[in-house]
Amino acid sequence: MRILLLLFLSLISISVSLADTVRIHGTNTSYAGSKIEIKYHTDVFTYSEKTITEFTVLADGSFSINLDLDEVTLVFLPLGIYKGFLYLEPGKEYEIKLPPKKDLSPVQKLNPFFEQEELLIGVANADLNDINVLVRKLDDRIDPFVNQNFNKIYRKKENSPGIKFSEELKLEYKDINNPFFQDYLTYRLGFIEYLAYPASFAKIEEKYFENQEIKLNNSAYTSLYKKQYGNFLTGYFSQLESSELSNALKSENTYRDIYELMRNYPAYKNIQFRELIIATSVFDAYTRKFYSRNKTVEILSQLKDHSTTQYNQDLCENFIKKITHLHTNYPAPDFSIGKYQLANYKGKFLYLNFCNTESYPCLQDFKEMAKLKKQFGEHIEFLSIACDWDVSKYLDFTSKKTLDWPIIHIGDQQHLLGEYNVKAFPTYILINPEGKIVKAPAQGPKENIQLEFIKIARDATRKAYKK
């Protein structure tokens, strides 16, 4: 449960004028010569990853890196089979204890279902008031209590044992003067209160969100926010403004209409908060199939264009990317493997193939692809990305077999399997001359992809004739 709670990861906001230095150092000889990234999620709703910095562990296993942060931040370090989490406070020094190094095996790297094991990074020089110690200690108190007493807490209102438990924790931690931790405590206890009053939307809103500072860097805040406002537009607010909200969804400027409806309520007078609720609840409505893809993208695009808050702009952009990922007429994920880059194929259709040279279906498809290449190669480019676990097998195949199109090894670009949603070999993607998706996945060479190719060739001939 504790690790799951850490998945509500926090936003980092780096400010040159207000930032303070954080030093991270340590020694672990098993990582000697390794390059390690320090990453964060750009928002707490889509979990889009971004690297803050990276460092190389010296030959003796030692490392030291300085960061400039302006607020408590939850970062993570990809460490082979592990994914280690750590809270950082501006101005603090952390001597971290990395787990023994265990690299991903070639099979794990090319397994789209593999998930890293999550763990909490130890801090050798942590005292009792270190934020990592405080948060872990509190979680160790709250999580077992909620798990063991859930049926006694849920919907029990004033009869919930969580009331007494919460008062005990407030008293126990009253002398801790760390603002981040006090917020963490407040919203974790707020979650217990939410469980006791899940139908009392206004009660929770007034106590924890109305006229309160937005604290997206605090995972306890965002956890309660998601419970409270996840289905806002299809639940609570649709009951308050049923007809008006229905009209807004039919409007050409749905975002502005919803925005104006919400501004009539004191709880949403904070513009950033109002925009945030619209963005997150619109995306939630889409995921639960209440709103169409087109309407959702329309609303989020309008919000992004009107917002003056960078976080909300970026959040809308990330939502749109998730909604349109691999859908027709939206950009294909970029790739760059040696000299082969998506940008190089602008102006022509690309039939992209993820394969394994030891796979019988792939080998059989190569024969059919050769026929397609010969017939349609004037108008369509072909590229195969080999995802062999054993690179020597790929090299052996290419030394003995010559194809009429490039077949390249995926190398260290295994992230492309996730970005192209490759679940099996072979997988095919058809990309248009503008670098946008035509079909993902596309039919294989034995599955009537020829019909699509004939249409492409016919359209190209017509265009050439008109010229």
Steps between C-alpha positions, in 0.01 A plus 500: 500500500783738586663455160165543325449830673833618367363460148316826550819667393567867526568793272836671505509874444856622456556869555841659464415791728344295783677165469730356764769238448451135582804274519472127437799274553595147595710196414409166347772318313251286306402813304859600410502659155118504477302799383197569723208732427300699753148539366158632593150502361403827336150471642326275751222388264669362186836413662692625197867456580776757472865485596630767739862401464730199479834410652770241453620287791878514533728197476513468881119494519462854635267766361394855583251729328345838580145601404318830531144453630249744643261257670486153650511261207448128453750374242579155373811327372476220240745240635485198272223274631426755772328838508608687812304790652631780717363827639738794470481820703668821378820573690546144628774243449423133435743213532295240317532121516440342160392136479748247355515552126283266295488593132205419282559187297461523120171312534371745764601798287295371209207380711222763473331353811805521728461741793787617718486415868421813700694574816578783736859622482669501839665813640804428718515845660124540562387621842155457657378822337606407149197517270561145374501366855192699600297400196592131525427491873159662448414268211593203716242618753218595264513225236455202736227687690300568183551149364393333824206732571372587154152355551472685831610828340326506163175702504486488881513881533531606866509134608824440312794394724708717269388810694671395821799362310545830316492701822767275647727555200449876507606502863794271437641719221399845625859600575633416153549840336569379147230668280512231232451225754216682676324529162570134437347411837197724440411346165572144602258548787270673253493177302384312811226760542409464133453126552264570788303760296536394132163653407565832676671681213442853633625408849835371373534781245442775753743356753788397275480689169288816508724807536799271559840514335542254213767251607570276205848418628345316796388145421249493788331811357482358150371167628205668670451736205463206261240335721307825540507638146563199275145481366402859576336581165314171471409478869468783749496796261267331251245478779533871576501623139342216305333693216763774474782246494317302233471814288868578555600160363311581179668838466791586270677650802428239764796594716397865531140405579605259777750757627225762530266257674762416762597861571157549660610280789728648771695174531634546145591867499869408475552489122784248510292268718196540276705415189660205676163350591372541144811339349516200734126428507468533120778245459332275758170529310680391183664198665158389627350552152267787596671741256620424149864530401431796273300692762762431767787618279294805405442600865860436605634694201278797583611489863866477400465802271327715765693401813777723631628230737790297362411193705146492361624559145746211529239279664257555212776425251582174681132403515463565126808287427352211698162529332640521147787255546524275191168621365445581133618844384703568815882505511680168517747462789839625390792261465869526425712186465834580345438668166139382493267770626130559456577846359688339212178344372307824464346515153436127471286242671688273740408140576672446836553147624606387850632146472721228645726313261448173692123524470347265242205738423749783445711292266195400301384862479840607364425297188172684450657836580754442225211469252337818636830688481543401138144601411457818705854613583469804276239653732558328835814462709557187708692475826536206737618548859636172635437442870714191550596437861832356385666753268725229362194325356406820316856539369505139388168547318608817319834346400322214327184671377473810285165680500389761249440750779690597817478278807662664802539390860308696764816535711440717807174643369277243674264779606367492143321174581287684753456807285378290208305264725683193374358195677607228259728439203441585226319832547440743213440876491407705194612865508410769246737747327434761772621262772148430626337169577289336231451172685646371826509212498476453125425174325787267431607407146270196514203700629396703195728797562532489121163671473635796696814505289301493174306805617826680588651419160181605317485834685867564424443428130205739490701777663785447255257507207346829617843658511 
